Amino acid sequence: MNENSKPSSPQGLGMSRRDLLSVAGTALAASVPLAAISQSLPTGRSVGAASVSTSPTDISRTRRLGALEVSSIGLGCMSASAYFLPLPGRQRMIAVIRAAVEHGVTFFDTAEIYGPFVNEELVGEALAPFRNEVTIATKFGFAYQDGKPTGARNSRPEHIRQAVDGSLKRLKVDVIDLLYQHRVDPDVPIEDVAGTVKDLVKAGKVKHFGLSEPGPNTLRRAHAELTVAAVQNEYSFMERSPEGDILSICEELGIGFVPWGPVARGFLTGRFGEGTRFGSDDHRSTIPRFLPDNMKANMAFFGVVSRWAERKGVTTAQFSLAWLMAQKPWIVPIPGTTDPWHLAENLGAAAVRLTADELRQIAADLAQAPVVGPRVSNPATTHNGVEARRR
Ligand SMILES: NC(=O)c1ccc[n+]([C@@H]2O[C@H](COP(=O)([O-])OP(=O)(O)OC[C@H]3O[C@@H](n4cnc5c(N)ncnc54)[C@H](OP(=O)(O)O)[C@@H]3O)[C@@H](O)[C@H]2O)c1
């Protein structure tokens, strides 16, 4: 990055830009003890005295999502404006996003529904100075009334066109780099959705097309109509469903894969314990596998992850992200964080290597401690496998 293009000091972080960069640099510098940042982590948890062999260029090694080329780890921006509490505050999140750019992240994820709307505005503002260096992904697919989500899906062509115009305005960009359908609309044939996005590509408003949580047939039908660059599904040690059909279809068709929830909404970072309870306004209070009894049972599963991380000399967040990246070279996780220390830690995952033997052993060990509880309370509506109806 050109030194002159760096933003002015971030505000609202409670630290100077120089401090922030030195923290992030600590996690990225060659063979620096992670203990150095662990002492400063706001959660106070230990990340061990391990060292990570990494260099500032690790994160900049790019990966391909179809025809797109992005950093090997992206940044999920959702929790800046919604779902997980406490919210960070606008200036703090803008500084976190800009720190990510400074450290080589070129892939940023937002959506119309996050907020709704305000997350796109924040991401647009944060990335405006770097517009030509970054890939911004956003999503459409939900219905609104008087500016509020109704809970229904809506991928009707006129609604997609309207959503795209709104996203372009809020992101303050001329073109959307990657546009996902956020959830399959069972009432709209996917050919109509892909055809509408194809027209938007022709009109110069969209560059690449993606799908989030599609069923296998929908994915194939969409790709036949318009090349799908990336599928974005939940995927982590805790949620392995893409290992069914979806990853093999991606491989067959040359589609990239973007795991959302790659640290299982924080669970895989070790920040939760048996006694963790979420307030009713934190989305995690609705996730069955985080309900008290399941959380307790899932600590055995976390123990496996934790022992492996220790063996590798890295944090559980780094180990979880490295494992995802080791599955396929076209997988690009987008851990969500609103915290500069966590960002630095997560980017350190790009330097962690796992051998084929280790991957086999990890799989065998995980099979001994299955995850208890589903990822969503109503799989019929939100689980992948929902297919668009045929024309
Ligand atoms: N397509 C979809 O349907 C869909 C659904 C959900 C999310 N997404 C996208 O995927 C992104 C990531 O998913 P997600 O945010 O739901 O889940 P996630 O990345 O698995 O977890 C995010 C949570 O983990 C915490 N965290 C992250 N790194 C940490 C670290 N090193 N140490 C301690 N805590 C850490 C974050 O808290 P801090 O802020 O405190 O770090 C946050 O609470 C989102 O931002 C969004 O862009 C897409």
PDBQT file of the ligand as one rigid body, heavy atoms in Angstrom, charges set to zero:
ROOT
HETATM    1  N1  LIG A 401     -24.406 -14.943   4.472  1.00  0.00    +0.000 N 
HETATM    2  C1  LIG A 401     -24.960 -14.981   5.650  1.00  0.00    +0.000 C 
HETATM    3  O1  LIG A 401     -26.101 -15.391   5.814  1.00  0.00    +0.000 OA
HETATM    4  C2  LIG A 401     -24.198 -14.478   6.843  1.00  0.00    +0.000 A 
HETATM    5  C3  LIG A 401     -24.665 -14.731   8.135  1.00  0.00    +0.000 A 
HETATM    6  C4  LIG A 401     -23.909 -14.246   9.200  1.00  0.00    +0.000 A 
HETATM    7  C5  LIG A 401     -22.726 -13.551   8.976  1.00  0.00    +0.000 A 
HETATM    8  N2  LIG A 401     -22.312 -13.313   7.703  1.00  0.00    +0.000 N 
HETATM    9  C6  LIG A 401     -21.055 -12.591   7.411  1.00  0.00    +0.000 C 
HETATM   10  O2  LIG A 401     -19.982 -13.349   7.942  1.00  0.00    +0.000 OA
HETATM   11  C7  LIG A 401     -19.207 -12.562   8.841  1.00  0.00    +0.000 C 
HETATM   12  C8  LIG A 401     -18.658 -13.435   9.945  1.00  0.00    +0.000 C 
HETATM   13  O3  LIG A 401     -19.679 -14.153  10.600  1.00  0.00    +0.000 OA
HETATM   14  P1  LIG A 401     -20.151 -13.829  12.096  1.00  0.00    +0.000 P 
HETATM   15  O4  LIG A 401     -19.696 -12.468  12.458  1.00  0.00    +0.000 OA
HETATM   16  O5  LIG A 401     -21.576 -14.129  12.197  1.00  0.00    +0.000 OA
HETATM   17  O6  LIG A 401     -19.413 -14.931  12.957  1.00  0.00    +0.000 OA
HETATM   18  P2  LIG A 401     -17.880 -15.175  13.362  1.00  0.00    +0.000 P 
HETATM   19  O7  LIG A 401     -16.983 -14.463  12.462  1.00  0.00    +0.000 OA
HETATM   20  O8  LIG A 401     -17.731 -16.656  13.500  1.00  0.00    +0.000 OA
HETATM   21  O9  LIG A 401     -17.817 -14.598  14.847  1.00  0.00    +0.000 OA
HETATM   22  C9  LIG A 401     -17.867 -13.238  15.139  1.00  0.00    +0.000 C 
HETATM   23  C10 LIG A 401     -17.826 -13.114  16.649  1.00  0.00    +0.000 C 
HETATM   24  O10 LIG A 401     -16.590 -13.648  17.127  1.00  0.00    +0.000 OA
HETATM   25  C11 LIG A 401     -15.881 -12.678  17.851  1.00  0.00    +0.000 C 
HETATM   26  N3  LIG A 401     -14.449 -12.811  17.494  1.00  0.00    +0.000 N 
HETATM   27  C12 LIG A 401     -13.899 -12.798  16.255  1.00  0.00    +0.000 A 
HETATM   28  N4  LIG A 401     -12.568 -12.992  16.331  1.00  0.00    +0.000 NA
HETATM   29  C13 LIG A 401     -12.270 -13.107  17.643  1.00  0.00    +0.000 A 
HETATM   30  C14 LIG A 401     -11.079 -13.319  18.361  1.00  0.00    +0.000 A 
HETATM   31  N5  LIG A 401      -9.906 -13.461  17.742  1.00  0.00    +0.000 N 
HETATM   32  N6  LIG A 401     -11.139 -13.386  19.724  1.00  0.00    +0.000 NA
HETATM   33  C15 LIG A 401     -12.325 -13.254  20.370  1.00  0.00    +0.000 A 
HETATM   34  N7  LIG A 401     -13.501 -13.051  19.746  1.00  0.00    +0.000 NA
HETATM   35  C16 LIG A 401     -13.472 -12.977  18.388  1.00  0.00    +0.000 A 
HETATM   36  C17 LIG A 401     -16.443 -11.344  17.464  1.00  0.00    +0.000 C 
HETATM   37  O11 LIG A 401     -16.401 -10.457  18.559  1.00  0.00    +0.000 OA
HETATM   38  P3  LIG A 401     -15.485  -9.117  18.523  1.00  0.00    +0.000 P 
HETATM   39  O12 LIG A 401     -16.216  -8.146  17.671  1.00  0.00    +0.000 OA
HETATM   40  O13 LIG A 401     -15.415  -8.759  19.963  1.00  0.00    +0.000 OA
HETATM   41  O14 LIG A 401     -14.165  -9.539  17.958  1.00  0.00    +0.000 OA
HETATM   42  C18 LIG A 401     -17.900 -11.699  17.122  1.00  0.00    +0.000 C 
HETATM   43  O15 LIG A 401     -18.685 -11.678  18.307  1.00  0.00    +0.000 OA
HETATM   44  C19 LIG A 401     -20.181 -11.485   9.313  1.00  0.00    +0.000 C 
HETATM   45  O16 LIG A 401     -19.509 -10.344   9.798  1.00  0.00    +0.000 OA
HETATM   46  C20 LIG A 401     -20.993 -11.214   8.068  1.00  0.00    +0.000 C 
HETATM   47  O17 LIG A 401     -20.311 -10.306   7.227  1.00  0.00    +0.000 OA
HETATM   48  C21 LIG A 401     -23.029 -13.779   6.635  1.00  0.00    +0.000 A 
ENDROOT
TORSDOF 0
